[in-house]
Amino acid sequence: MDKFYGFDLGDAESAIALLDSPDAKEPRILPVRDAKSFITAYAKTAGGALLIGEEACLAPDASERALRFKSRFLTDRASAKDIKSFAAGVLGELLTGGDLIKGEDSCFYIGCPAGWDAAARERYRAIFEDLNYPPARIISESRAALVAACQSRHLEVGYDILSRPVLVVDIGSSTTDFAYIRGGREVELKTAGEVALGGGLMDEMLLDLAVEASPHRKEIRTVFEASTPWRSYAEFAARRLKEKYFADEEYWSEAGCENTLQLFYEKPLDLTLRMDKKTADQILNGKCKPLGGRSFKAVFTESLRELRGRLSGELPELLFLTGGVSRLPAVTEWCREVFPEAVIIRERSPEFSVARGLSFCGRIDADVRAFRREVRELIDSTAVEKIVSETIDDLYMRAVDSLTGPILEHAVLPVIYRWRDGEIRRLSDIDAELETAITAYLHTDEAKKLLVKPVAAWLKPVSYALEDLTVPICTRHKVPYRALSLSSYLSLSEIDIRLDTKNVFAVDEMTFLIDTIISVIVGLLCGGSGVALVSSGPTGIIAGAVVTLLVLLLGKKPMQEMLLRADIPVPMRKLIPKKRLAERLADLTDDIRNSFYTSLEKEKNEEISSRMVREISEQIETCLMRMAEIVEVPLG
C-alpha cells in the first residue's frame, strides 16, 4: 500500500490527512476548496452544480443545502443520502486537485463515533464503497485521536499513553466520545460510546437566543421552518461567531462580538448574532431544550461521573482532550472536577488530530498485517515443536513432583483401605484396582488443577525461548513486544489470553504415564523387596516368629508370592491400623517418586510423547495467533 488517507468526516467540519511515503514523519493535511478544515456541508444549485464546504453554506442560488447530517446517521436513514452527496463532492475535489489518482494503491481510513456498532459502521462504509472510493475502513475517532497523540512530534506523551490507563474525551460537533485505553489497547466494555453532546448544540443555542432577542422573531422562525437552506446558513454564521469569541474569550467577554445576517426569503430580514460573557454563560450553563432542559455542563460532567463509576479497573492517570470544543478552558475545569487525580492534556490542533490519527492507523495497520504474516510463518514452521520437544522431559518431571503425593493420598490409599476392609480379596488384585482408581483421579478437576503450577513453571523457560523468535518480529513491525510475550500473559492478570494449563496434559493420551505410575506403585507396595507396605515390624499382618517360620520353610520369594495370592482373613488385616498404613505409604513416597523418574526415562512411549509435543505446541500456537489477532491498531 502506497498511500493512506485519513478522512475525518465530522458533523460540523471535516479534514483529510495523507501519509504518502514510508519515511514521512507526519501526515499532510490536504486542502479542500482552499480550506484545510472545511465545513461539512453540501449544496446543489439550480443549475445542478454540487458545492461543498463554506461555498455550499453561502451560495445564494442553492436549491438544496444540508449541514449537520452525520449526527442523524443512527436515527434518520435519510441522512445517508446527505453523507453520500457530501462524500461525492469531497471525492471530486481530491480527484480534480490531483491529491487522489484513480488506480493508485491507496486506502481510506474514515472516522466514526466509538458508540457506533458493527452494523452501523458497515452501513457507513458501504456509502463510500458505492461512490468508488479506494478501499475504506471505519475507525473510532477517539482512538484515532489517541494514535495521533502517540505519534505526534509536539506531544511527548507516547510512553505515558502506552504504559498508563488513559481516558480519551473527544468532543465533536455532535457527539462526545469517551474511550478507555489501558496498556495501549482499548479495553473491552470500557468505552462509554457516544453522548449526544457537541459544539453544534452551542450553535443552535446561540442562534435561538438571537432569534428570541430579534424584533422579527416570528417571521424568522417562519423562514427557518420553511427553508432548511436559510436555517443552515444561519447556524453556520452562529458557529463562526462562537469560534471567534472562544478563540479570545478574555478579550471578547467584555467588549462582545456580533454579526448581522440578512435573510432574503419573501422579504429581507435582519438577524443579529451576539456573543458576550452573559451569552457564553447561557450557552454553557443555561437550560438546553435538546438536552431535556439540562445545561451543557451538567450533561457533560454527568457523563464523566457515570463513566468513572463504570470503570472497574484502574482510574485514568492521563486524560486526553481532543475535538474542537476541547479548546474551551471550562472543559478542562469540568474534567478536573470529576478526575482530580488525572493529568489533563489538550491537543494543540484538535481539528486535525482525528484525520492525522486515521492516516497513521492506515500505515500501522499495514505493519500489523505484515506482522501477522510473520507470526503465521513462525507457527507454520517447526520452531515451536522443537522448543517443546527439547523441554518435554522437564514437564514430565514437574508433573511427577506435583502428582505423586496426591495420587498416593487420593487414589492408592483408598484402594489399600479397601483391601484392609476385605473389599479386595488378594494383594495381587490391587494392580487392576489401582489402574482404575488412578485413571479416575487423573481425570478429576482437582488433579488438573494440581498441574497448573508445574505447567506454568515449565512454560516460563519455554516462553523465554519463544521470545527469542517473537521479539524480532514485533520490533520489525513496531508492535509492542509484550503483544507476543507468553511470559507476560502468564503473569499479568489483565491479559485474558492464557494457555489452558489445566489441559496441557491430555489425560486420555497419558497411557504410558498412568502405566508407569501403576507399575512403580505396585512394584514398591506389593512386590520387589517383598510386600513392602504390609510386612513392616511387629504391627504387621504376620509378625515375629510366623514370618521367620515361613521364610525358613518356603524361602523369601515364595513366601512373598504366597502372601500376594493369599485370601488373608479380614480380622488379621485389621490388625494393621489405618494410620500405620498411611504412615508407611508416606515413608515410601520418595522411593516411588525416584522410581517414577527412572521408569519415565526407560519406558515412555515415543509415539505418545510425540503426540503430546504436537498437542502442547498447537495450544501454544493457537495462543500466539490469538495474541496477534488482538493487535489491531497498536498505539506506538
Number of C-alpha atoms within 10 A of each C-alpha: 12 12 19 25 30 33 27 28 24 27 23 25 21 23 25 29 28 25 23 18 13 10 7 10 12 19 22 18 19 18 17 22 17 9 14 18 20 22 24 26 29 27 29 19 16 11 9 11 9 19 23 26 25 19 15 25 26 18 18 13 12 21 15 16 25 23 27 22 21 20 20 14 18 13 8 11 10 11 18 18 13 21 25 17 22 24 22 20 19 23 19 14 18 17 12 11 14 10 13 19 13 11 7 11 12 19 20 23 28 27 26 25 25 22 19 16 11 10 9 14 20 13 13 23 18 16 19 21 13 10 13 13 19 19 13 22 20 18 23 21 29 33 30 28 27 31 27 28 28 22 19 18 12 10 14 12 17 19 12 15 26 19 12 17 23 27 29 23 24 29 26 27 25 24 24 26 28 28 26 25 24 20 19 25 19 19 15 8 11 18 21 20 19 20 17 17 22 24 23 22 22 24 23 19 22 24 23 17 16 18 19 14 13 16 11 13 16 11 15 21 15 10 20 17 11 12 15 16 23 22 20 19 22 22 23 24 18 28 21 12 20 24 18 15 22 19 13 10 19 11 13 17 17 12 11 15 16 17 13 11 16 12 18 12 13 8 9 9 15 14 20 15 23 20 27 20 16 11 18 19 11 18 23 18 14 17 17 18 11 13 14 9 10 14 18 22 18 16 16 19 17 13 19 20 15 12 19 17 10 13 15 9 11 11 18 21 18 21 23 26 27 30 28 22 23 21 20 13 11 13 18 16 13 16 19 16 13 17 20 12 13 18 13 18 16 17 22 15 12 20 22 25 26 37 32 30 32 36 32 27 26 27 21 22 17 15 19 22 16 15 21 20 14 16 22 15 11 17 19 11 11 11 15 23 19 13 17 24 18 11 15 18 15 15 18 18 17 17 19 22 17 16 20 17 18 16 19 20 14 14 21 24 18 15 21 24 18 14 21 26 15 17 12 17 19 16 23 18 13 21 16 11 18 23 18 15 17 20 20 13 17 19 13 11 11 12 18 19 13 17 24 18 15 21 22 21 14 20 21 16 14 20 23 14 15 20 19 10 16 22 17 13 21 23 12 11 19 16 23 18 16 16 19 26 18 24 19 16 20 18 12 10 10 11 12 10 15 20 21 15 19 18 15 20 20 14 16 10 13 18 14 16 21 19 17 20 26 23 18 22 24 23 18 20 24 23 19 12 12 19 20 18 20 22 19 16 10 10 14 20 17 20 13 11 9 10 16 13 11 16 15 11 11 12 12 15 13 13 17 22 16 12 18 20 13 13 14 17 12 14 12 12 18 16 13 19 14 14 9 15 19 17 12 16 22 15 12 16 16 14 13 24 20 13 18 23 17 13 17 18 11 9 12 16 15 10 9 15 18 15 14 20 22 17 16 24 22 15 17 25 20 14 19 23 16 14 22 21 13 12 20 14 23 21 27 17
